[in-house]
Amino acid sequence: MKGRAMSEIRPAQILRALDAGEFEFFHQPKVSFLTGRVSGCEALLRWRRPDGSLLLPGDFLPQAESCGLVTEIARRMFPLLCREQAAFAAVREDLRVSFNVNPNDLENEELVELVLEGVAGGLLLPNQVQVELAGSDCRYGSLTLQANLELLAGSGVQLVMDDFGAGAASLEALNRLPFSAVKIDRRVVGGLLADDRCAALALAAIRAAHELDLTVIAQGVESEEEFHFLHHAGCSEAQGYWISPPLPFEEALEFAGADRRWCDFPVGLLRQIELDHIQWRKAVIDRVVGVRNRRLPAGSRRFGTDPQECRFGRWFYGEEQGFASDPGFAGLEEPHRNLHRAADRLLAAAEQENTAPAAIERMVAELQERSEEFLRALQALERQALLSGAAGGREGRVA
């Protein structure tokens, strides 16, 4: 019956529905594992027909695409998206709204211009808007698509690769296109608890995204156990029916405005930072060995010069997180700065040809000591969070 109804939808019906205001957005909330709060929503198109029935995009978008009406739908619905995004920003200025676009549609300059004009005209705040598109569909994208995505990214709009982990095509597109976030494929998330390979794939995806400085979002979170797994793995955000189904705009606005903490402590991120630190320390030592053995020219690349520019520093001092002012994290700052000072001394000495090997050896030992101090501070904070239950989930505290 539903299939027959879909086949009976005609272009004129879609246009009449647009004129009558029958299309609307439902919004599915996302939760940040960094702050524990709702971080934004994904806007999902719905067609509310006069008889009260609600059609999902799969019921009408294929017909709209086949008759060339997708751009017209986007053009007509864009003002509503802007108004709703502004309403979310009024509730809390860091709330972001994302919407999904077929990469083929982004080869249409009219659609791209629509977004760019919205940003230029102040209708959209670029740092609060995300455009989601499937990486597998971008693999064979044209130069026009690439240029248009670069225009969007250049305006400050964040690009999210949907269905990350669904195939090798995602990696190729991630390397070529200016994505700032990835969304782990829901099939991977759905298999986390029952399939060790899915769990390993999710962990690898989270780690790869972290190393590329990308936000990593898990979609299709359907249980508290999946939420906790992703939280402890270092995922950035979660979205799924366990948190909330897609909601009508007013309900989504109320949901986002509730000052609720879904988790209190980014314990998974601390574990990612431990791995970051070990890699950073190895890079410093490799640099020293390379310069001393003349395999690297002195001054070709620097490490450890600014404690605010390493991955930990960007997170710790970042404006969005503000962890530097959190008493629970205050004990990390001094070991972190001491570590960078030790690295600076070692790297500077390594580039001086007259520095004695024994002096280099002493400085390497000092770096190792400072590294162990920093790791102990990280691990103590992690233990404190786990033992106090601060890494909780859905029943967490209200701020």
C-alpha positions as CSV (number, residue, x, y, z in Angstrom):
1,M,0.0,0.0,0.0
2,K,2.8,2.4,1.0
3,G,4.8,1.6,-2.2
4,R,1.7,2.3,-4.3
5,A,1.2,5.6,-2.5
6,M,4.8,6.6,-3.2
7,S,4.5,5.7,-6.9
8,E,1.3,7.9,-7.1
9,I,3.1,11.0,-5.8
10,R,3.3,13.5,-8.7
11,P,5.4,16.7,-9.1
12,A,2.3,18.8,-8.9
13,Q,1.4,17.4,-5.5
14,I,4.9,18.2,-4.2
15,L,4.6,21.8,-5.5
16,R,1.1,22.2,-4.0
17,A,2.4,20.8,-0.7
18,L,5.2,23.4,-0.7
19,D,2.7,26.2,-1.4
20,A,0.5,24.9,1.4
21,G,3.3,24.7,4.0
22,E,2.9,21.0,4.5
23,F,6.7,20.3,4.7
24,E,8.4,20.8,8.1
25,F,11.5,19.8,9.9
26,F,11.8,17.3,12.7
27,H,15.0,17.5,14.7
28,Q,17.0,14.6,16.2
29,P,19.2,15.7,19.1
30,K,22.9,14.9,19.5
31,V,24.7,14.7,22.8
32,S,28.4,15.8,23.3
33,F,30.6,13.5,25.3
34,L,32.8,16.5,26.1
35,T,30.2,18.6,27.8
36,G,27.6,16.0,28.5
37,R,24.9,18.3,27.1
38,V,22.9,18.4,23.9
39,S,25.2,19.8,21.2
40,G,22.8,20.2,18.4
41,C,20.2,18.5,16.2
42,E,19.9,17.0,12.7
43,A,17.1,18.6,10.7
44,L,15.1,15.9,9.0
45,L,12.4,16.7,6.4
46,R,8.8,15.5,6.9
47,W,5.7,15.9,4.8
48,R,2.6,16.3,7.0
49,R,-0.4,15.7,4.7
50,P,-3.9,17.1,5.1
51,D,-5.2,13.8,6.4
52,G,-2.6,13.9,9.2
53,S,-0.3,11.3,7.8
54,L,3.4,11.9,8.0
55,L,5.6,11.0,5.1
56,L,9.4,10.4,5.5
57,P,11.9,11.5,2.9
58,G,12.2,8.1,1.4
59,D,8.5,8.3,0.6
60,F,8.8,11.4,-1.6
61,L,12.4,12.5,-2.2
62,P,13.1,9.8,-4.9
63,Q,10.2,11.2,-6.9
64,A,11.4,14.7,-6.3
65,E,14.9,13.8,-7.5
66,S,13.6,12.1,-10.6
67,C,11.7,15.2,-11.7
68,G,14.3,17.7,-10.6
69,L,12.5,19.2,-7.7
70,V,15.1,18.7,-5.0
71,T,16.6,22.2,-5.5
72,E,13.2,23.8,-5.4
73,I,12.3,22.0,-2.1
74,A,15.7,23.2,-0.7
75,R,15.1,26.8,-1.9
76,R,11.6,26.9,-0.4
77,M,12.5,25.2,2.9
78,F,15.8,27.1,3.5
79,P,14.2,30.1,5.1
80,L,12.5,27.8,7.6
81,L,15.8,26.1,8.4
82,C,17.4,29.5,9.0
83,R,14.6,30.6,11.4
84,E,14.8,27.3,13.3
85,Q,18.6,27.4,13.5
86,A,18.3,31.0,14.9
87,A,15.8,29.7,17.5
88,F,18.2,27.0,18.7
89,A,21.0,29.6,18.9
90,A,18.7,31.8,21.1
91,V,18.3,28.9,23.5
92,R,22.1,28.3,23.6
93,E,24.6,29.8,21.2
94,D,26.7,26.7,20.8
95,L,23.8,24.5,19.5
96,R,24.4,23.4,15.9
97,V,21.9,22.3,13.3
98,S,22.9,19.8,10.6
99,F,21.1,18.8,7.4
100,N,21.7,16.0,5.0
101,V,22.4,16.6,1.3
102,N,23.0,14.3,-1.6
103,P,26.5,15.0,-3.0
104,N,25.0,15.1,-6.5
105,D,22.8,18.0,-5.4
106,L,25.9,20.0,-4.3
107,E,27.1,20.0,-7.8
108,N,24.2,22.4,-8.4
109,E,25.6,25.9,-7.8
110,E,22.2,27.3,-7.0
111,L,22.0,25.1,-3.8
112,V,25.5,26.1,-2.8
113,E,24.8,29.8,-3.4
114,L,21.7,29.5,-1.3
115,V,23.8,28.4,1.7
116,L,26.6,30.9,1.0
117,E,24.1,33.8,0.7
118,G,22.5,32.8,3.9
119,V,25.9,32.9,5.7
120,A,26.9,36.2,4.1
121,G,23.5,37.8,4.9
122,G,23.6,36.7,8.5
123,L,20.7,34.3,8.2
124,L,22.9,31.4,9.2
125,L,25.8,31.4,11.6
126,P,28.4,29.2,9.8
127,N,30.0,27.7,13.0
128,Q,26.5,26.5,14.0
129,V,25.6,24.8,10.7
130,Q,26.7,21.4,9.5
131,V,26.2,19.9,6.0
132,E,26.1,16.1,6.1
133,L,26.8,14.0,3.0
134,A,27.7,10.3,2.4
135,G,31.4,9.7,1.8
136,S,30.6,6.7,-0.4
137,D,28.7,9.0,-2.8
138,C,31.6,11.5,-2.9
139,R,34.2,9.0,-4.3
140,Y,33.6,9.8,-7.9
141,G,32.5,13.4,-7.3
142,S,33.4,15.9,-10.0
143,L,35.8,18.8,-9.7
144,T,32.7,21.0,-9.4
145,L,31.6,19.1,-6.2
146,Q,35.1,19.5,-4.7
147,A,35.1,23.2,-5.5
148,N,31.7,23.8,-4.1
149,L,32.6,21.9,-0.9
150,E,35.7,24.0,-0.5
151,L,33.5,27.2,-0.9
152,L,31.2,26.0,1.9
153,A,34.1,25.0,4.1
154,G,35.8,28.4,3.4
155,S,32.7,30.2,4.6
156,G,32.9,28.4,7.9
157,V,30.2,25.8,7.3
158,Q,31.2,22.4,8.8
159,L,31.1,19.4,6.4
160,V,30.3,16.0,8.0
161,M,31.0,12.7,6.2
162,D,28.0,10.5,6.8
163,D,28.3,6.7,7.0
164,F,32.0,6.7,7.8
165,G,33.3,3.2,8.0
166,A,30.9,1.9,5.3
167,G,33.7,1.3,2.8
168,A,37.1,2.3,1.4
169,A,35.4,5.1,-0.6
170,S,35.1,7.0,2.7
171,L,38.8,7.1,3.2
172,E,39.4,8.3,-0.3
173,A,36.9,11.1,0.0
174,L,38.1,12.0,3.5
175,N,41.6,12.5,2.1
176,R,40.4,14.7,-0.8
177,L,37.5,16.8,0.6
178,P,37.5,19.4,3.4
179,F,35.5,17.5,6.0
180,S,35.6,18.6,9.6
181,A,33.6,15.7,11.2
182,V,32.7,12.1,10.4
183,K,29.6,10.1,11.4
184,I,30.2,6.4,12.1
185,D,28.0,4.2,10.1
186,R,24.9,3.0,12.1
187,R,25.6,-0.6,11.1
188,V,29.0,-0.4,12.9
189,V,27.4,1.2,16.0
190,G,24.6,-1.4,15.9
191,G,27.1,-4.2,16.0
192,L,29.4,-2.8,18.8
193,L,28.2,-5.1,21.6
194,A,27.7,-8.4,19.6
195,D,30.6,-8.3,17.1
196,D,34.2,-7.8,18.1
197,R,35.1,-6.8,14.5
198,C,32.5,-4.0,14.7
199,A,33.8,-2.9,18.0
200,A,37.4,-2.9,16.6
201,L,36.3,-0.9,13.6
202,A,34.5,1.7,15.7
203,L,37.6,2.1,17.9
204,A,39.8,2.4,14.8
205,A,37.5,5.0,13.3
206,I,37.4,7.1,16.5
207,R,41.2,7.0,16.8
208,A,41.7,7.9,13.1
209,A,39.3,10.8,13.4
210,H,41.0,12.0,16.5
211,E,44.4,11.9,14.9
212,L,43.0,13.9,11.9
213,D,41.5,16.5,14.4
214,L,38.0,15.6,13.2
215,T,34.9,15.5,15.4
216,V,33.5,11.9,15.4
217,I,29.8,11.4,15.8
218,A,28.1,8.0,16.4
219,Q,24.7,7.6,14.8
220,G,22.1,5.0,15.5
221,V,22.8,4.7,19.3
222,E,20.0,2.5,20.5
223,S,21.0,1.5,24.0
224,E,22.7,2.7,27.2
225,E,25.4,0.1,26.7
226,E,26.3,1.5,23.2
227,F,26.3,5.0,24.7
228,H,28.7,4.0,27.4
229,F,31.0,2.1,25.0
230,L,31.3,5.2,22.8
231,H,31.8,7.5,25.7
232,H,34.7,5.4,27.1
233,A,36.1,5.0,23.6
234,G,36.6,8.7,23.1
235,C,33.8,9.5,20.6
236,S,32.8,13.2,20.4
237,E,29.0,13.0,20.0
238,A,26.2,10.5,19.9
239,Q,22.8,10.5,18.1
240,G,20.1,7.9,18.2
241,Y,16.7,6.8,19.5
242,W,18.1,5.9,23.0
243,I,18.8,9.7,23.4
244,S,15.7,10.8,21.5
245,P,13.8,10.1,18.3
246,P,13.4,13.0,15.8
247,L,11.1,15.5,17.4
248,P,8.8,18.3,16.0
249,F,10.5,21.6,16.2
250,E,9.0,22.9,19.4
251,E,9.6,19.7,21.3
252,A,13.2,19.6,20.0
253,L,13.7,23.2,21.2
254,E,12.5,22.2,24.6
255,F,14.6,19.1,24.7
256,A,17.8,21.1,23.7
257,G,17.1,23.8,26.3
258,A,16.8,21.4,29.2
259,D,20.0,21.8,31.2
260,R,20.6,18.0,31.5
261,R,24.0,16.3,31.8
262,W,24.1,13.0,30.0
263,C,27.6,12.3,31.2
264,D,29.9,14.4,33.4
265,F,33.4,13.5,32.5
266,P,35.1,12.9,29.1
267,V,36.9,9.8,30.3
268,G,37.3,8.4,26.7
269,L,38.9,11.6,25.6
270,L,41.5,11.3,28.4
271,R,42.4,7.9,27.0
272,Q,42.8,9.4,23.5
273,I,45.0,12.1,25.0
274,E,47.2,9.4,26.6
275,L,47.7,7.9,23.1
276,D,48.3,11.3,21.7
277,H,51.0,12.0,24.2
278,I,52.9,8.8,23.6
279,Q,52.9,9.5,19.9
280,W,54.0,13.1,20.5
281,R,56.9,11.9,22.7
282,K,58.0,9.4,20.1
283,A,57.9,12.2,17.4
284,V,60.1,14.4,19.6
285,I,62.6,11.5,20.1
286,D,62.5,10.6,16.4
287,R,63.2,14.3,15.6
288,V,66.2,14.4,18.0
289,V,67.7,11.1,16.5
290,G,67.1,12.3,13.0
291,V,68.9,15.7,13.5
292,R,71.8,14.1,15.4
293,N,72.3,11.5,12.7
294,R,72.0,14.2,10.0
295,R,69.0,12.4,8.5
296,L,66.9,15.6,9.1
297,P,68.1,19.2,8.6
298,A,68.2,21.3,11.7
299,G,65.1,23.6,11.9
300,S,63.1,21.6,9.3
301,R,60.4,20.8,11.8
302,R,59.7,21.8,15.4
303,F,58.0,20.0,18.2
304,G,57.0,21.1,21.7
305,T,57.3,24.9,21.2
306,D,53.8,25.8,22.3
307,P,51.8,23.9,25.0
308,Q,48.6,25.3,23.7
309,E,49.1,24.0,20.1
310,C,49.5,20.2,20.8
311,R,46.3,18.2,20.7
312,F,46.0,18.2,24.5
313,G,46.6,22.0,24.6
314,R,44.0,22.8,21.9
315,W,41.4,20.7,23.9
316,F,42.5,21.9,27.4
317,Y,42.5,25.6,26.5
318,G,39.8,25.5,23.8
319,E,37.1,28.1,24.1
320,E,34.3,25.5,23.8
321,Q,35.5,23.2,26.5
322,G,37.1,25.6,29.0
323,F,38.7,22.7,30.9
324,A,41.7,24.8,32.0
325,S,39.4,26.6,34.5
326,D,37.9,23.3,35.8
327,P,39.3,22.5,39.3
328,G,39.3,18.8,38.4
329,F,41.7,19.4,35.5
330,A,43.9,22.0,37.2
331,G,46.5,19.5,38.2
332,L,47.3,18.7,34.5
333,E,48.5,22.2,33.5
334,E,51.9,22.3,35.4
335,P,53.0,18.8,34.3
336,H,52.0,19.6,30.7
337,R,54.0,22.9,30.7
338,N,57.0,21.2,32.3
339,L,56.9,18.5,29.6
340,H,57.0,21.1,26.8
341,R,59.8,23.0,28.5
342,A,61.8,19.8,28.6
343,A,61.1,19.1,25.0
344,D,62.1,22.6,24.0
345,R,65.5,22.3,25.8
346,L,66.1,18.9,24.2
347,L,65.2,19.9,20.7
348,A,67.3,23.1,20.9
349,A,70.3,21.2,22.2
350,A,70.0,18.5,19.5
351,E,70.3,21.1,16.8
352,Q,73.6,22.4,18.2
353,E,76.4,20.3,16.8
354,N,78.7,20.9,19.8
355,T,76.2,19.5,22.3
356,A,77.8,16.4,23.9
357,P,76.0,13.1,23.6
358,A,75.9,12.8,27.4
359,A,74.0,16.0,27.6
360,I,71.5,14.8,25.1
361,E,71.1,11.6,27.1
362,R,70.4,13.5,30.3
363,M,67.8,15.7,28.5
364,V,66.1,12.6,27.0
365,A,65.9,11.1,30.5
366,E,64.4,14.4,31.8
367,L,61.8,14.3,29.0
368,Q,61.0,10.7,30.0
369,E,60.5,11.8,33.6
370,R,58.3,14.7,32.6
371,S,56.3,12.4,30.3
372,E,55.7,9.9,33.1
373,E,54.6,12.7,35.5
374,F,52.1,13.9,32.9
375,L,50.8,10.4,32.2
376,R,50.4,9.8,36.0
377,A,48.3,13.0,36.3
378,L,46.1,11.9,33.4
379,Q,45.6,8.4,34.8
380,A,44.9,9.7,38.3
381,L,42.2,12.0,36.9
382,E,40.7,9.0,34.9
383,R,40.7,6.8,38.0
384,Q,39.1,9.5,40.1
385,A,36.3,9.9,37.5
386,L,35.7,6.1,37.2
387,L,35.6,5.5,40.9
388,S,33.3,8.5,41.6
389,G,30.9,7.4,38.9
390,A,31.3,10.7,37.1
391,A,31.4,8.9,33.8
392,G,27.7,8.1,34.0
393,G,25.0,8.2,31.3
394,R,21.4,8.9,30.8
395,E,20.5,9.3,34.5
396,G,23.3,11.8,35.0
397,R,22.8,15.0,37.0
398,V,20.9,18.1,36.0
399,A,23.2,21.1,36.0
